[in-house]
Amino acid sequence: MTEQLRVAVVGAGRMGSDHITRLRDRMKNVRVTAVIDIDEAKAQAAIEGIDGAQVFTDFTEALESGEVDAVMVATPGFLHEQVLLPALTKGFKVFCEKPLTPDSESAWRIVEAEESIGRKLVQVGFMRRFDEGYRRIRAAVRSGEHGELLALDCEHINPEVPDSYTGRNLIDDTVVHEFDIVRYLTGEEVSTVQVRTGKNSSAAKEGLVDPAQILMDTDGGVRVSVNTHVTSGYGYAVSTRASFETRHLEEGVDQVTPGFEERFVDAYDTEIQEWIDDCLAGELNGPDAWDGYAAAACCEAGLRAIAEPGTSVRVELNEKPELYR
Ligand SMILES: NC(=O)c1ccc[n+]([C@@H]2O[C@H](COP(=O)([O-])OP(=O)(O)OC[C@H]3O[C@@H](n4cnc5c(N)ncnc54)[C@H](O)[C@@H]3O)[C@@H](O)[C@H]2O)c1
């Protein structure tokens, strides 16, 4: 019989309950054995239909239950570190929804923790890397079949955002996915970030720049633009056009869905199944703690750039440790 991975899910909110349903209904060789949420009723609702799953309000108790092999973290980003560090120290493999942590200083502590353990134990939830179209572009970059990749032009459109959404969310929650996918597609680090503003939509709450254009350069010289429009009113649309020397490849153009869950449902499924398979095989291959750290550093540059539209801000990165090379 194939081995089953026993997973504890921390946080049974929007993303956590979506992942629990995915693990229960669509993933192979996995069993949810624990759901942890400070809101016990949410955790209870999330385990419905899962034989043998237990509810906890304290995740350390779940880790000590003897019924857990790996952990999935789906609490808000500022709470990730307090789960990650103890879980890593105890040797658990972890899938951590993005962001790894909310800033590069705390993300670096996760990198250092893995370095001292000497193994990669964390995968960060950058699901676009598991989308077929992005994988096609990445394969073309690697093979060089269309010459060098010269530029990426991306679009990120949301139907609406909550009233609490600010410029910080635009960078940390929205453009963070582009920071990661640009790093993934090019295989290079983002070196500068700039934000351009212009005529603002009347649908945007006061103080929110919408639409915005985020310009980046990579350290290999690829030019990147990301057009965001988060109060479009009509749907969710994420696309990328990759300009190679002899071909242009497109991903997601003309795809409009109600939200991100529908747009990336296959990518989420592939992401989680590959994580399960990698956990069982003993080695993680998805986006790692360095990727989480680098994305946090890009976000910090993005936040400075959005505060000073038109200014090109350098992304500051520590030296990459051997473990991630
Ligand atoms: N990859 C993606 O596309 C994507 C999309 C949306 C959200 N996310 C990420 O997923 C994470 C969760 O976001 P969400 O929208 O599901 O949030 P949410 O607010 O819907 O859910 C968070 C849950 O965590 C629980 N919680 C809070 N403190 C806790 C604690 N100390 N211990 C246990 N549980 C606790 C809350 O009760 C809630 O049920 C965030 O990091 C977010 O950025 C990723």
The ligand as a MOL file (V3000), in Angstrom:
LIG
                    3D

  0  0  0     0  0            999 V3000
M  V30 BEGIN CTAB
M  V30 COUNTS 44 48 0 0 0
M  V30 BEGIN ATOM
M  V30 1 N -1.8140 31.6550 -2.6030 0
M  V30 2 C -2.8350 32.4470 -2.7380 0
M  V30 3 O -3.2910 32.6980 -3.8350 0
M  V30 4 C -3.5230 33.0210 -1.5310 0
M  V30 5 C -4.8000 33.5720 -1.6450 0
M  V30 6 C -5.4190 34.0750 -0.4790 0
M  V30 7 C -4.7680 34.0330 0.7170 0
M  V30 8 N -3.5000 33.5080 0.7860 0 CHG=1
M  V30 9 C -2.7600 33.4790 2.0590 0
M  V30 10 O -3.3450 32.4770 2.9020 0
M  V30 11 C -3.1980 32.8710 4.2600 0
M  V30 12 C -4.5780 32.8480 4.9220 0
M  V30 13 O -5.4100 33.7830 4.2750 0
M  V30 14 P -7.0000 33.6640 4.3610 0
M  V30 15 O -7.5380 34.5840 3.3370 0
M  V30 16 O -7.4130 32.2330 4.3450 0 CHG=-1
M  V30 17 O -7.2670 34.2720 5.8310 0
M  V30 18 P -8.5650 34.0660 6.7410 0
M  V30 19 O -8.6020 35.2440 7.6350 0
M  V30 20 O -9.7560 33.7250 5.9140 0
M  V30 21 O -8.2130 32.7620 7.6220 0
M  V30 22 C -7.2500 32.7550 8.6290 0
M  V30 23 C -7.6470 31.7250 9.6850 0
M  V30 24 O -6.6050 31.6390 10.6570 0
M  V30 25 C -7.2180 31.5170 11.9450 0
M  V30 26 N -6.2540 31.9370 12.9650 0
M  V30 27 C -5.9090 33.2000 13.3340 0
M  V30 28 N -4.9750 33.1490 14.3140 0
M  V30 29 C -4.7180 31.8410 14.5300 0
M  V30 30 C -3.8230 31.1550 15.4080 0
M  V30 31 N -3.0000 31.8100 16.2360 0
M  V30 32 N -3.8260 29.7950 15.3820 0
M  V30 33 C -4.6510 29.1240 14.5570 0
M  V30 34 N -5.5130 29.7310 13.7010 0
M  V30 35 C -5.5450 31.0640 13.6910 0
M  V30 36 C -8.4490 32.4150 11.8500 0
M  V30 37 O -9.3950 32.1030 12.8630 0
M  V30 38 C -8.9380 32.0900 10.4400 0
M  V30 39 O -9.8230 30.9950 10.4230 0
M  V30 40 C -2.5350 34.2540 4.2520 0
M  V30 41 O -1.1580 34.0960 4.4440 0
M  V30 42 C -2.8320 34.7720 2.8490 0
M  V30 43 O -1.8930 35.6990 2.3690 0
M  V30 44 C -2.8950 32.9900 -0.3020 0
M  V30 END ATOM
M  V30 BEGIN BOND
M  V30 1 1 1 2
M  V30 2 2 2 3
M  V30 3 1 2 4
M  V30 4 1 4 5
M  V30 5 2 4 44
M  V30 6 2 5 6
M  V30 7 1 6 7
M  V30 8 2 7 8
M  V30 9 1 8 9
M  V30 10 1 8 44
M  V30 11 1 9 10
M  V30 12 1 9 42
M  V30 13 1 10 11
M  V30 14 1 11 12
M  V30 15 1 11 40
M  V30 16 1 12 13
M  V30 17 1 13 14
M  V30 18 2 14 15
M  V30 19 1 14 16
M  V30 20 1 14 17
M  V30 21 1 17 18
M  V30 22 2 18 19
M  V30 23 1 18 20
M  V30 24 1 18 21
M  V30 25 1 21 22
M  V30 26 1 22 23
M  V30 27 1 23 24
M  V30 28 1 23 38
M  V30 29 1 24 25
M  V30 30 1 25 26
M  V30 31 1 25 36
M  V30 32 1 26 27
M  V30 33 1 26 35
M  V30 34 2 27 28
M  V30 35 1 28 29
M  V30 36 1 29 30
M  V30 37 2 29 35
M  V30 38 1 30 31
M  V30 39 2 30 32
M  V30 40 1 32 33
M  V30 41 2 33 34
M  V30 42 1 34 35
M  V30 43 1 36 37
M  V30 44 1 36 38
M  V30 45 1 38 39
M  V30 46 1 40 41
M  V30 47 1 40 42
M  V30 48 1 42 43
M  V30 END BOND
M  V30 END CTAB
M  END
